[in-house]
Amino acid sequence: MDRLDAMQMFIRVAELGSFSAAALQLGVARSAVTRQVAALEAHLGTKLMARSTRRLSLTSAGTAYLE
């Protein structure tokens, strides 16, 4: 995992509120964005985003990390 790429992808997902929109803007597959954000979460040892089928929101750790 390239941590800087993962951080950039996390920022885009947080700003756009969607993995699909971030992937489209970055010109990569949605699965690549999902994997990078998951790898970043694993590296940090915490969940940065709360995901459901209809909604994506930042956790308190995600909000702090984004700042």
N, CA, C, O and CB atoms as a CASP TS submission, in Angstrom:
PFRMAT TS
TARGET T0000
AUTHOR 0000-0000-0000
METHOD Language model
MODEL 1
PARENT N/A
ATOM      1  N   MET     1       0.848  -1.187   0.000  1.00  0.00           N
ATOM      2  CA  MET     1       0.000   0.000   0.000  1.00  0.00           C
ATOM      3  C   MET     1       0.881   1.234   0.000  1.00  0.00           C
ATOM      4  O   MET     1       1.796   1.350   0.816  1.00  0.00           O
ATOM      5  CB  MET     1      -0.958   0.007   1.219  1.00  0.00           C
ATOM      6  N   ASP     2       0.615   2.140  -0.895  1.00  0.00           N
ATOM      7  CA  ASP     2       1.249   3.446  -0.882  1.00  0.00           C
ATOM      8  C   ASP     2       0.388   4.329   0.016  1.00  0.00           C
ATOM      9  O   ASP     2      -0.735   4.689  -0.339  1.00  0.00           O
ATOM     10  CB  ASP     2       1.397   4.048  -2.341  1.00  0.00           C
ATOM     11  N   ARG     3       0.919   4.667   1.165  1.00  0.00           N
ATOM     12  CA  ARG     3       0.132   5.381   2.162  1.00  0.00           C
ATOM     13  C   ARG     3      -0.360   6.737   1.657  1.00  0.00           C
ATOM     14  O   ARG     3      -1.476   7.143   1.982  1.00  0.00           O
ATOM     15  CB  ARG     3       0.949   5.570   3.417  1.00  0.00           C
ATOM     16  N   LEU     4       0.445   7.435   0.878  1.00  0.00           N
ATOM     17  CA  LEU     4       0.009   8.732   0.360  1.00  0.00           C
ATOM     18  C   LEU     4      -1.164   8.584  -0.600  1.00  0.00           C
ATOM     19  O   LEU     4      -2.090   9.395  -0.573  1.00  0.00           O
ATOM     20  CB  LEU     4       1.164   9.438  -0.339  1.00  0.00           C
ATOM     21  N   ASP     5      -1.136   7.562  -1.445  1.00  0.00           N
ATOM     22  CA  ASP     5      -2.277   7.297  -2.332  1.00  0.00           C
ATOM     23  C   ASP     5      -3.521   6.956  -1.515  1.00  0.00           C
ATOM     24  O   ASP     5      -4.619   7.428  -1.813  1.00  0.00           O
ATOM     25  CB  ASP     5      -1.950   6.144  -3.313  1.00  0.00           C
ATOM     26  N   ALA     6      -3.342   6.146  -0.498  1.00  0.00           N
ATOM     27  CA  ALA     6      -4.469   5.758   0.353  1.00  0.00           C
ATOM     28  C   ALA     6      -5.046   6.977   1.066  1.00  0.00           C
ATOM     29  O   ALA     6      -6.263   7.112   1.190  1.00  0.00           O
ATOM     30  CB  ALA     6      -4.031   4.696   1.381  1.00  0.00           C
ATOM     31  N   MET     7      -4.175   7.855   1.530  1.00  0.00           N
ATOM     32  CA  MET     7      -4.642   9.069   2.207  1.00  0.00           C
ATOM     33  C   MET     7      -5.396   9.969   1.232  1.00  0.00           C
ATOM     34  O   MET     7      -6.430  10.538   1.583  1.00  0.00           O
ATOM     35  CB  MET     7      -3.454   9.834   2.830  1.00  0.00           C
ATOM     36  N   GLN     8      -4.883  10.099   0.014  1.00  0.00           N
ATOM     37  CA  GLN     8      -5.557  10.905  -1.000  1.00  0.00           C
ATOM     38  C   GLN     8      -6.937  10.335  -1.312  1.00  0.00           C
ATOM     39  O   GLN     8      -7.910  11.077  -1.446  1.00  0.00           O
ATOM     40  CB  GLN     8      -4.710  10.978  -2.280  1.00  0.00           C
ATOM     41  N   MET     9      -7.011   9.026  -1.426  1.00  0.00           N
ATOM     42  CA  MET     9      -8.297   8.388  -1.713  1.00  0.00           C
ATOM     43  C   MET     9      -9.266   8.576  -0.555  1.00  0.00           C
ATOM     44  O   MET     9     -10.448   8.839  -0.771  1.00  0.00           O
ATOM     45  CB  MET     9      -8.106   6.893  -2.002  1.00  0.00           C
ATOM     46  N   PHE    10      -8.774   8.443   0.669  1.00  0.00           N
ATOM     47  CA  PHE    10      -9.623   8.664   1.841  1.00  0.00           C
ATOM     48  C   PHE    10     -10.185  10.087   1.833  1.00  0.00           C
ATOM     49  O   PHE    10     -11.372  10.289   2.088  1.00  0.00           O
ATOM     50  CB  PHE    10      -8.828   8.408   3.142  1.00  0.00           C
ATOM     51  N   ILE    11      -9.342  11.062   1.544  1.00  0.00           N
ATOM     52  CA  ILE    11      -9.779  12.463   1.520  1.00  0.00           C
ATOM     53  C   ILE    11     -10.862  12.665   0.464  1.00  0.00           C
ATOM     54  O   ILE    11     -11.868  13.326   0.725  1.00  0.00           O
ATOM     55  CB  ILE    11      -8.582  13.403   1.244  1.00  0.00           C
ATOM     56  N   ARG    12     -10.662  12.100  -0.725  1.00  0.00           N
ATOM     57  CA  ARG    12     -11.658  12.241  -1.797  1.00  0.00           C
ATOM     58  C   ARG    12     -12.995  11.598  -1.403  1.00  0.00           C
ATOM     59  O   ARG    12     -14.060  12.175  -1.623  1.00  0.00           O
ATOM     60  CB  ARG    12     -11.132  11.604  -3.101  1.00  0.00           C
ATOM     61  N   VAL    13     -12.924  10.403  -0.820  1.00  0.00           N
ATOM     62  CA  VAL    13     -14.163   9.725  -0.395  1.00  0.00           C
ATOM     63  C   VAL    13     -14.867  10.566   0.664  1.00  0.00           C
ATOM     64  O   VAL    13     -16.087  10.728   0.617  1.00  0.00           O
ATOM     65  CB  VAL    13     -13.859   8.295   0.159  1.00  0.00           C
ATOM     66  N   ALA    14     -14.118  11.097   1.609  1.00  0.00           N
ATOM     67  CA  ALA    14     -14.709  11.914   2.672  1.00  0.00           C
ATOM     68  C   ALA    14     -15.341  13.182   2.100  1.00  0.00           C
ATOM     69  O   ALA    14     -16.433  13.573   2.513  1.00  0.00           O
ATOM     70  CB  ALA    14     -13.646  12.280   3.722  1.00  0.00           C
ATOM     71  N   GLU    15     -14.660  13.822   1.158  1.00  0.00           N
ATOM     72  CA  GLU    15     -15.178  15.058   0.570  1.00  0.00           C
ATOM     73  C   GLU    15     -16.413  14.809  -0.288  1.00  0.00           C
ATOM     74  O   GLU    15     -17.373  15.577  -0.241  1.00  0.00           O
ATOM     75  CB  GLU    15     -14.102  15.731  -0.265  1.00  0.00           C
ATOM     76  N   LEU    16     -16.384  13.739  -1.068  1.00  0.00           N
ATOM     77  CA  LEU    16     -17.477  13.461  -1.999  1.00  0.00           C
ATOM     78  C   LEU    16     -18.591  12.623  -1.383  1.00  0.00           C
ATOM     79  O   LEU    16     -19.710  12.600  -1.896  1.00  0.00           O
ATOM     80  CB  LEU    16     -16.941  12.761  -3.214  1.00  0.00           C
ATOM     81  N   GLY    17     -18.285  11.929  -0.278  1.00  0.00           N
ATOM     82  CA  GLY    17     -19.288  11.113   0.390  1.00  0.00           C
ATOM     83  C   GLY    17     -19.627   9.827  -0.330  1.00  0.00           C
ATOM     84  O   GLY    17     -20.679   9.233  -0.091  1.00  0.00           O
ATOM     85  N   SER    18     -18.729   9.390  -1.221  1.00  0.00           N
ATOM     86  CA  SER    18     -19.022   8.197  -2.016  1.00  0.00           C
ATOM     87  C   SER    18     -17.736   7.584  -2.547  1.00  0.00           C
ATOM     88  O   SER    18     -16.860   8.291  -3.045  1.00  0.00           O
ATOM     89  CB  SER    18     -19.968   8.536  -3.179  1.00  0.00           C
ATOM     90  N   PHE    19     -17.630   6.269  -2.436  1.00  0.00           N
ATOM     91  CA  PHE    19     -16.492   5.555  -3.017  1.00  0.00           C
ATOM     92  C   PHE    19     -16.559   5.629  -4.538  1.00  0.00           C
ATOM     93  O   PHE    19     -15.537   5.806  -5.200  1.00  0.00           O
ATOM     94  CB  PHE    19     -16.468   4.078  -2.545  1.00  0.00           C
ATOM     95  N   SER    20     -17.759   5.493  -5.089  1.00  0.00           N
ATOM     96  CA  SER    20     -17.922   5.517  -6.546  1.00  0.00           C
ATOM     97  C   SER    20     -17.546   6.872  -7.128  1.00  0.00           C
ATOM     98  O   SER    20     -16.855   6.934  -8.145  1.00  0.00           O
ATOM     99  CB  SER    20     -19.359   5.171  -6.925  1.00  0.00           C
ATOM    100  N   ALA    21     -17.986   7.951  -6.507  1.00  0.00           N
ATOM    101  CA  ALA    21     -17.661   9.292  -6.997  1.00  0.00           C
ATOM    102  C   ALA    21     -16.162   9.557  -6.899  1.00  0.00           C
ATOM    103  O   ALA    21     -15.571  10.153  -7.800  1.00  0.00           O
ATOM    104  CB  ALA    21     -18.438  10.356  -6.208  1.00  0.00           C
ATOM    105  N   ALA    22     -15.558   9.118  -5.815  1.00  0.00           N
ATOM    106  CA  ALA    22     -14.112   9.297  -5.642  1.00  0.00           C
ATOM    107  C   ALA    22     -13.352   8.513  -6.709  1.00  0.00           C
ATOM    108  O   ALA    22     -12.389   9.019  -7.286  1.00  0.00           O
ATOM    109  CB  ALA    22     -13.670   8.847  -4.228  1.00  0.00           C
ATOM    110  N   ALA    23     -13.779   7.291  -6.969  1.00  0.00           N
ATOM    111  CA  ALA    23     -13.125   6.464  -7.983  1.00  0.00           C
ATOM    112  C   ALA    23     -13.238   7.112  -9.357  1.00  0.00           C
ATOM    113  O   ALA    23     -12.272   7.137 -10.119  1.00  0.00           O
ATOM    114  CB  ALA    23     -13.737   5.053  -8.008  1.00  0.00           C
ATOM    115  N   LEU    24     -14.408   7.630  -9.668  1.00  0.00           N
ATOM    116  CA  LEU    24     -14.626   8.282 -10.959  1.00  0.00           C
ATOM    117  C   LEU    24     -13.719   9.504 -11.097  1.00  0.00           C
ATOM    118  O   LEU    24     -13.094   9.706 -12.139  1.00  0.00           O
ATOM    119  CB  LEU    24     -16.106   8.691 -11.117  1.00  0.00           C
ATOM    120  N   GLN    25     -13.652  10.308 -10.051  1.00  0.00           N
ATOM    121  CA  GLN    25     -12.821  11.512 -10.077  1.00  0.00           C
ATOM    122  C   GLN    25     -11.327  11.186 -10.174  1.00  0.00           C
ATOM    123  O   GLN    25     -10.571  11.892 -10.841  1.00  0.00           O
ATOM    124  CB  GLN    25     -13.084  12.348  -8.833  1.00  0.00           C
ATOM    125  N   LEU    26     -10.912  10.104  -9.496  1.00  0.00           N
ATOM    126  CA  LEU    26      -9.504   9.718  -9.502  1.00  0.00           C
ATOM    127  C   LEU    26      -9.129   8.860 -10.706  1.00  0.00           C
ATOM    128  O   LEU    26      -7.947   8.629 -10.960  1.00  0.00           O
ATOM    129  CB  LEU    26      -9.176   8.976  -8.236  1.00  0.00           C
ATOM    130  N   GLY    27     -10.124   8.391 -11.442  1.00  0.00           N
ATOM    131  CA  GLY    27      -9.869   7.589 -12.632  1.00  0.00           C
ATOM    132  C   GLY    27      -9.401   6.177 -12.329  1.00  0.00           C
ATOM    133  O   GLY    27      -8.593   5.612 -13.066  1.00  0.00           O
ATOM    134  N   VAL    28      -9.909   5.609 -11.245  1.00  0.00           N
ATOM    135  CA  VAL    28      -9.565   4.234 -10.867  1.00  0.00           C
ATOM    136  C   VAL    28     -10.851   3.459 -10.582  1.00  0.00           C
ATOM    137  O   VAL    28     -11.932   4.041 -10.494  1.00  0.00           O
ATOM    138  CB  VAL    28      -8.615   4.213  -9.622  1.00  0.00           C
ATOM    139  N   ALA    29     -10.720   2.158 -10.439  1.00  0.00           N
ATOM    140  CA  ALA    29     -11.879   1.312 -10.121  1.00  0.00           C
ATOM    141  C   ALA    29     -12.324   1.551  -8.676  1.00  0.00           C
ATOM    142  O   ALA    29     -11.508   1.837  -7.799  1.00  0.00           O
ATOM    143  CB  ALA    29     -11.541  -0.191 -10.342  1.00  0.00           C
ATOM    144  N   ARG    30     -13.627   1.426  -8.449  1.00  0.00           N
ATOM    145  CA  ARG    30     -14.163   1.593  -7.095  1.00  0.00           C
ATOM    146  C   ARG    30     -13.529   0.608  -6.128  1.00  0.00           C
ATOM    147  O   ARG    30     -13.281   0.936  -4.968  1.00  0.00           O
ATOM    148  CB  ARG    30     -15.682   1.419  -7.093  1.00  0.00           C
ATOM    149  N   SER    31     -13.268  -0.604  -6.612  1.00  0.00           N
ATOM    150  CA  SER    31     -12.670  -1.623  -5.748  1.00  0.00           C
ATOM    151  C   SER    31     -11.267  -1.210  -5.299  1.00  0.00           C
ATOM    152  O   SER    31     -10.850  -1.549  -4.191  1.00  0.00           O
ATOM    153  CB  SER    31     -12.614  -2.976  -6.477  1.00  0.00           C
ATOM    154  N   ALA    32     -10.541  -0.488  -6.139  1.00  0.00           N
ATOM    155  CA  ALA    32      -9.202  -0.019  -5.764  1.00  0.00           C
ATOM    156  C   ALA    32      -9.285   1.007  -4.636  1.00  0.00           C
ATOM    157  O   ALA    32      -8.468   0.997  -3.715  1.00  0.00           O
ATOM    158  CB  ALA    32      -8.479   0.591  -6.984  1.00  0.00           C
ATOM    159  N   VAL    33     -10.271   1.885  -4.716  1.00  0.00           N
ATOM    160  CA  VAL    33     -10.467   2.881  -3.657  1.00  0.00           C
ATOM    161  C   VAL    33     -10.850   2.184  -2.360  1.00  0.00           C
ATOM    162  O   VAL    33     -10.318   2.500  -1.296  1.00  0.00           O
ATOM    163  CB  VAL    33     -11.552   3.912  -4.057  1.00  0.00           C
ATOM    164  N   THR    34     -11.769   1.242  -2.453  1.00  0.00           N
ATOM    165  CA  THR    34     -12.206   0.500  -1.270  1.00  0.00           C
ATOM    166  C   THR    34     -11.038  -0.227  -0.610  1.00  0.00           C
ATOM    167  O   THR    34     -10.886  -0.189   0.611  1.00  0.00           O
ATOM    168  CB  THR    34     -13.302  -0.502  -1.645  1.00  0.00           C
ATOM    169  N   ARG    35     -10.216  -0.888  -1.419  1.00  0.00           N
ATOM    170  CA  ARG    35      -9.056  -1.613  -0.878  1.00  0.00           C
ATOM    171  C   ARG    35      -8.058  -0.666  -0.220  1.00  0.00           C
ATOM    172  O   ARG    35      -7.532  -0.971   0.850  1.00  0.00           O
ATOM    173  CB  ARG    35      -8.360  -2.407  -1.989  1.00  0.00           C
ATOM    174  N   GLN    36      -7.795   0.464  -0.839  1.00  0.00           N
ATOM    175  CA  GLN    36      -6.821   1.413  -0.283  1.00  0.00           C
ATOM    176  C   GLN    36      -7.312   1.984   1.044  1.00  0.00           C
ATOM    177  O   GLN    36      -6.537   2.093   1.994  1.00  0.00           O
ATOM    178  CB  GLN    36      -6.552   2.555  -1.281  1.00  0.00           C
ATOM    179  N   VAL    37      -8.572   2.344   1.119  1.00  0.00           N
ATOM    180  CA  VAL    37      -9.115   2.891   2.364  1.00  0.00           C
ATOM    181  C   VAL    37      -9.113   1.808   3.449  1.00  0.00           C
ATOM    182  O   VAL    37      -8.793   2.089   4.604  1.00  0.00           O
ATOM    183  CB  VAL    37     -10.556   3.444   2.144  1.00  0.00           C
ATOM    184  N   ALA    38      -9.463   0.592   3.086  1.00  0.00           N
ATOM    185  CA  ALA    38      -9.437  -0.516   4.054  1.00  0.00           C
ATOM    186  C   ALA    38      -8.016  -0.769   4.551  1.00  0.00           C
ATOM    187  O   ALA    38      -7.808  -1.034   5.735  1.00  0.00           O
ATOM    188  CB  ALA    38     -10.012  -1.802   3.421  1.00  0.00           C
ATOM    189  N   ALA    39      -7.034  -0.688   3.645  1.00  0.00           N
ATOM    190  CA  ALA    39      -5.632  -0.878   4.038  1.00  0.00           C
ATOM    191  C   ALA    39      -5.175   0.244   4.969  1.00  0.00           C
ATOM    192  O   ALA    39      -4.424   0.002   5.914  1.00  0.00           O
ATOM    193  CB  ALA    39      -4.723  -0.939   2.791  1.00  0.00           C
ATOM    194  N   LEU    40      -5.624   1.464   4.704  1.00  0.00           N
ATOM    195  CA  LEU    40      -5.286   2.591   5.578  1.00  0.00           C
ATOM    196  C   LEU    40      -5.896   2.389   6.962  1.00  0.00           C
ATOM    197  O   LEU    40      -5.244   2.642   7.975  1.00  0.00           O
ATOM    198  CB  LEU    40      -5.776   3.924   4.966  1.00  0.00           C
ATOM    199  N   GLU    41      -7.141   1.935   7.002  1.00  0.00           N
ATOM    200  CA  GLU    41      -7.794   1.651   8.283  1.00  0.00           C
ATOM    201  C   GLU    41      -7.046   0.551   9.038  1.00  0.00           C
ATOM    202  O   GLU    41      -6.866   0.644  10.253  1.00  0.00           O
ATOM    203  CB  GLU    41      -9.266   1.239   8.060  1.00  0.00           C
ATOM    204  N   ALA    42      -6.615  -0.480   8.329  1.00  0.00           N
ATOM    205  CA  ALA    42      -5.866  -1.568   8.966  1.00  0.00           C
ATOM    206  C   ALA    42      -4.530  -1.061   9.497  1.00  0.00           C
ATOM    207  O   ALA    42      -4.111  -1.436  10.591  1.00  0.00           O
ATOM    208  CB  ALA    42      -5.639  -2.725   7.974  1.00  0.00           C
ATOM    209  N   HIS    43      -3.870  -0.220   8.734  1.00  0.00           N
ATOM    210  CA  HIS    43      -2.590   0.342   9.162  1.00  0.00           C
ATOM    211  C   HIS    43      -2.760   1.184  10.433  1.00  0.00           C
ATOM    212  O   HIS    43      -1.937   1.119  11.346  1.00  0.00           O
ATOM    213  CB  HIS    43      -1.978   1.197   8.035  1.00  0.00           C
ATOM    214  N   LEU    44      -3.836   1.971  10.478  1.00  0.00           N
ATOM    215  CA  LEU    44      -4.092   2.839  11.635  1.00  0.00           C
ATOM    216  C   LEU    44      -4.714   2.086  12.803  1.00  0.00           C
ATOM    217  O   LEU    44      -4.657   2.539  13.946  1.00  0.00           O
ATOM    218  CB  LEU    44      -4.999   3.985  11.235  1.00  0.00           C
ATOM    219  N   GLY    45      -5.304   0.939  12.510  1.00  0.00           N
ATOM    220  CA  GLY    45      -5.924   0.138  13.564  1.00  0.00           C
ATOM    221  C   GLY    45      -7.256   0.673  14.034  1.00  0.00           C
ATOM    222  O   GLY    45      -7.654   0.433  15.173  1.00  0.00           O
ATOM    223  N   THR    46      -7.958   1.400  13.166  1.00  0.00           N
ATOM    224  CA  THR    46      -9.261   1.943  13.530  1.00  0.00           C
ATOM    225  C   THR    46     -10.103   2.147  12.273  1.00  0.00           C
ATOM    226  O   THR    46      -9.568   2.289  11.174  1.00  0.00           O
ATOM    227  CB  THR    46      -9.105   3.274  14.305  1.00  0.00           C
ATOM    228  N   LYS    47     -11.407   2.161  12.444  1.00  0.00           N
ATOM    229  CA  LYS    47     -12.317   2.435  11.336  1.00  0.00           C
ATOM    230  C   LYS    47     -12.417   3.948  11.147  1.00  0.00           C
ATOM    231  O   LYS    47     -12.638   4.690  12.104  1.00  0.00           O
ATOM    232  CB  LYS    47     -13.726   1.808  11.597  1.00  0.00           C
ATOM    233  N   LEU    48     -12.255   4.389   9.919  1.00  0.00           N
ATOM    234  CA  LEU    48     -12.349   5.806   9.604  1.00  0.00           C
ATOM    235  C   LEU    48     -13.729   6.179   9.083  1.00  0.00           C
ATOM    236  O   LEU    48     -14.155   7.329   9.188  1.00  0.00           O
ATOM    237  CB  LEU    48     -11.294   6.184   8.586  1.00  0.00           C
ATOM    238  N   MET    49     -14.424   5.194   8.518  1.00  0.00           N
ATOM    239  CA  MET    49     -15.739   5.433   7.933  1.00  0.00           C
ATOM    240  C   MET    49     -16.727   4.370   8.362  1.00  0.00           C
ATOM    241  O   MET    49     -16.398   3.190   8.474  1.00  0.00           O
ATOM    242  CB  MET    49     -15.649   5.476   6.416  1.00  0.00           C
ATOM    243  N   ALA    50     -17.945   4.820   8.599  1.00  0.00           N
ATOM    244  CA  ALA    50     -19.048   3.898   8.875  1.00  0.00           C
ATOM    245  C   ALA    50     -19.802   3.730   7.557  1.00  0.00           C
ATOM    246  O   ALA    50     -20.288   4.707   6.987  1.00  0.00           O
ATOM    247  CB  ALA    50     -20.002   4.433  10.041  1.00  0.00           C
ATOM    248  N   ARG    51     -19.897   2.501   7.078  1.00  0.00           N
ATOM    249  CA  ARG    51     -20.502   2.233   5.780  1.00  0.00           C
ATOM    250  C   ARG    51     -21.793   1.443   5.943  1.00  0.00           C
ATOM    251  O   ARG    51     -21.893   0.547   6.782  1.00  0.00           O
ATOM    252  CB  ARG    51     -19.524   1.474   4.876  1.00  0.00           C
ATOM    253  N   SER    52     -22.762   1.789   5.136  1.00  0.00           N
ATOM    254  CA  SER    52     -23.961   0.964   5.007  1.00  0.00           C
ATOM    255  C   SER    52     -24.300   0.937   3.522  1.00  0.00           C
ATOM    256  O   SER    52     -23.598   1.545   2.714  1.00  0.00           O
ATOM    257  CB  SER    52     -25.170   1.522   5.880  1.00  0.00           C
ATOM    258  N   THR    53     -25.352   0.248   3.164  1.00  0.00           N
ATOM    259  CA  THR    53     -25.687   0.152   1.749  1.00  0.00           C
ATOM    260  C   THR    53     -26.141   1.492   1.174  1.00  0.00           C
ATOM    261  O   THR    53     -26.030   1.713  -0.032  1.00  0.00           O
ATOM    262  CB  THR    53     -26.769  -0.889   1.543  1.00  0.00           C
ATOM    263  N   ARG    54     -26.638   2.367   2.002  1.00  0.00           N
ATOM    264  CA  ARG    54     -27.159   3.644   1.514  1.00  0.00           C
ATOM    265  C   ARG    54     -26.397   4.870   2.002  1.00  0.00           C
ATOM    266  O   ARG    54     -26.641   5.979   1.529  1.00  0.00           O
ATOM    267  CB  ARG    54     -28.578   3.775   1.912  1.00  0.00           C
ATOM    268  N   ARG    55     -25.487   4.682   2.933  1.00  0.00           N
ATOM    269  CA  ARG    55     -24.905   5.837   3.587  1.00  0.00           C
ATOM    270  C   ARG    55     -23.448   5.617   3.926  1.00  0.00           C
ATOM    271  O   ARG    55     -23.021   4.496   4.203  1.00  0.00           O
ATOM    272  CB  ARG    55     -25.673   6.172   4.829  1.00  0.00           C
ATOM    273  N   LEU    56     -22.698   6.691   3.901  1.00  0.00           N
ATOM    274  CA  LEU    56     -21.298   6.671   4.290  1.00  0.00           C
ATOM    275  C   LEU    56     -21.081   7.877   5.196  1.00  0.00           C
ATOM    276  O   LEU    56     -21.447   8.998   4.844  1.00  0.00           O
ATOM    277  CB  LEU    56     -20.337   6.697   3.034  1.00  0.00           C
ATOM    278  N   SER    57     -20.494   7.648   6.347  1.00  0.00           N
ATOM    279  CA  SER    57     -20.198   8.760   7.246  1.00  0.00           C
ATOM    280  C   SER    57     -18.869   8.510   7.932  1.00  0.00           C
ATOM    281  O   SER    57     -18.433   7.369   8.087  1.00  0.00           O
ATOM    282  CB  SER    57     -21.323   8.948   8.290  1.00  0.00           C
ATOM    283  N   LEU    58     -18.240   9.587   8.335  1.00  0.00           N
ATOM    284  CA  LEU    58     -16.966   9.472   9.035  1.00  0.00           C
ATOM    285  C   LEU    58     -17.202   9.135  10.498  1.00  0.00           C
ATOM    286  O   LEU    58     -18.139   9.637  11.118  1.00  0.00           O
ATOM    287  CB  LEU    58     -16.155  10.771   8.907  1.00  0.00           C
ATOM    288  N   THR    59     -16.360   8.295  11.034  1.00  0.00           N
ATOM    289  CA  THR    59     -16.376   8.035  12.469  1.00  0.00           C
ATOM    290  C   THR    59     -15.667   9.209  13.142  1.00  0.00           C
ATOM    291  O   THR    59     -15.133  10.083  12.458  1.00  0.00           O
ATOM    292  CB  THR    59     -15.685   6.652  12.824  1.00  0.00           C
ATOM    293  N   SER    60     -15.657   9.235  14.453  1.00  0.00           N
ATOM    294  CA  SER    60     -14.942  10.310  15.151  1.00  0.00           C
ATOM    295  C   SER    60     -13.443  10.237  14.841  1.00  0.00           C
ATOM    296  O   SER    60     -12.781  11.268  14.722  1.00  0.00           O
ATOM    297  CB  SER    60     -15.182  10.223  16.683  1.00  0.00           C
ATOM    298  N   ALA    61     -12.916   9.029  14.713  1.00  0.00           N
ATOM    299  CA  ALA    61     -11.500   8.859  14.344  1.00  0.00           C
ATOM    300  C   ALA    61     -11.269   9.348  12.916  1.00  0.00           C
ATOM    301  O   ALA    61     -10.234   9.948  12.626  1.00  0.00           O
ATOM    302  CB  ALA    61     -11.066   7.370  14.481  1.00  0.00           C
ATOM    303  N   GLY    62     -12.213   9.098  12.034  1.00  0.00           N
ATOM    304  CA  GLY    62     -12.109   9.549  10.652  1.00  0.00           C
ATOM    305  C   GLY    62     -12.137  11.050  10.538  1.00  0.00           C
ATOM    306  O   GLY    62     -11.398  11.632   9.744  1.00  0.00           O
ATOM    307  N   THR    63     -12.990  11.687  11.331  1.00  0.00           N
ATOM    308  CA  THR    63     -13.059  13.139  11.354  1.00  0.00           C
ATOM    309  C   THR    63     -11.754  13.733  11.844  1.00  0.00           C
ATOM    310  O   THR    63     -11.244  14.691  11.262  1.00  0.00           O
ATOM    311  CB  THR    63     -14.211  13.606  12.230  1.00  0.00           C
ATOM    312  N   ALA    64     -11.213  13.167  12.913  1.00  0.00           N
ATOM    313  CA  ALA    64      -9.930  13.650  13.453  1.00  0.00           C
ATOM    314  C   ALA    64      -8.800  13.431  12.452  1.00  0.00           C
ATOM    315  O   ALA    64      -7.937  14.295  12.291  1.00  0.00           O
ATOM    316  CB  ALA    64      -9.600  12.938  14.783  1.00  0.00           C
ATOM    317  N   TYR    65      -8.801  12.294  11.785  1.00  0.00           N
ATOM    318  CA  TYR    65      -7.745  11.995  10.820  1.00  0.00           C
ATOM    319  C   TYR    65      -7.842  12.923   9.612  1.00  0.00           C
ATOM    320  O   TYR    65      -6.818  13.344   9.075  1.00  0.00           O
ATOM    321  CB  TYR    65      -7.824  10.526  10.370  1.00  0.00           C
ATOM    322  N   LEU    66      -9.043  13.242   9.185  1.00  0.00           N
ATOM    323  CA  LEU    66      -9.243  14.132   8.051  1.00  0.00           C
ATOM    324  C   LEU    66      -8.711  15.537   8.331  1.00  0.00           C
ATOM    325  O   LEU    66      -8.170  16.202   7.448  1.00  0.00           O
ATOM    326  CB  LEU    66     -10.718  14.197   7.695  1.00  0.00           C
ATOM    327  N   GLU    67      -8.874  15.964   9.558  1.00  0.00           N
ATOM    328  CA  GLU    67      -8.386  17.302   9.942  1.00  0.00           C
ATOM    329  C   GLU    67      -6.875  17.325   9.889  1.00  0.00           C
ATOM    330  O   GLU    67      -6.263  18.354  10.176  1.00  0.00           O
ATOM    331  CB  GLU    67      -8.881  17.696  11.360  1.00  0.00           C
TER
END
